[in-house]
Amino acid sequence: MPQDLIGVDVSNDWIDVHRLSTGRHARIPTTPEALARVAREAQGALVVFETSGGYERPLMAALAETRVPLARVNPRQARAF
């Protein structure tokens, strides 16, 4: 079971990443290398992000490659929450 939570806001050129336990946040380019690094650093956490018209797919692939648990949520539900 993940011990931490990472929220990600996805866009075409970058992702904004916020780690709940540390309060650390960063803007990361959506290059394969940068997304692989994010996935490695996310070990032990649950990564949560909204669907973003397909822009989230490279992040999902990087997380799947490193077997990091993820939750892709409906943007309408996230806004309502």
JOHU-V348482 format. One record per residue. N is the residue number from 1. RES is the residue in three letters. PSI is psi in radians with two decimals (* if undefined). OMEGA is omega as a letter, one per 20 degrees, with the letter a starting at -180 (* if undefined). Layout:
# JOHU-V348482
n = (N	N)
res = (RES	RES)
psi = (PSI	PSI)
omega = (OMEGA	OMEGA)
This chain:
# JOHU-V348482
n = (1	2	3	4	5	6	7	8	9	10	11	12	13	14	15	16	17	18	19	20	21	22	23	24	25	26	27	28	29	30	31	32	33	34	35	36	37	38	39	40	41	42	43	44	45	46	47	48	49	50	51	52	53	54	55	56	57	58	59	60	61	62	63	64	65	66	67	68	69	70	71	72	73	74	75	76	77	78	79	80	81)
res = (MET	PRO	GLN	ASP	LEU	ILE	GLY	VAL	ASP	VAL	SER	ASN	ASP	TRP	ILE	ASP	VAL	HIS	ARG	LEU	SER	THR	GLY	ARG	HIS	ALA	ARG	ILE	PRO	THR	THR	PRO	GLU	ALA	LEU	ALA	ARG	VAL	ALA	ARG	GLU	ALA	GLN	GLY	ALA	LEU	VAL	VAL	PHE	GLU	THR	SER	GLY	GLY	TYR	GLU	ARG	PRO	LEU	MET	ALA	ALA	LEU	ALA	GLU	THR	ARG	VAL	PRO	LEU	ALA	ARG	VAL	ASN	PRO	ARG	GLN	ALA	ARG	ALA	PHE)
psi = (2.31	2.49	-0.08	2.93	2.32	2.16	2.41	2.27	2.11	2.35	-3.13	-0.78	-0.29	2.93	2.50	2.16	2.32	2.13	2.09	-0.79	-0.56	-0.30	0.07	2.39	2.65	2.67	2.15	2.33	2.70	0.71	2.68	-0.69	-0.78	-0.70	-0.62	-0.68	-0.74	-0.78	-0.75	-0.73	-0.27	0.03	2.34	0.06	2.83	2.23	2.18	2.33	2.80	2.68	2.47	0.88	0.47	-0.28	-0.34	-0.21	-0.75	-0.64	-0.78	-0.73	-0.75	-0.71	-0.70	-0.68	-0.63	0.10	0.68	2.25	2.52	2.76	1.99	2.06	2.71	2.21	-0.63	-0.72	-0.68	-0.75	-0.71	-0.58	*)
omega = (a	r	a	a	r	r	a	r	a	r	a	a	a	r	r	a	r	r	a	a	a	a	a	r	a	r	a	r	a	r	r	a	a	r	r	r	r	a	r	a	a	r	a	a	r	a	a	r	r	r	a	r	r	r	a	a	r	r	r	a	r	r	r	r	a	r	r	r	a	r	r	a	r	a	r	r	r	r	a	r	*)
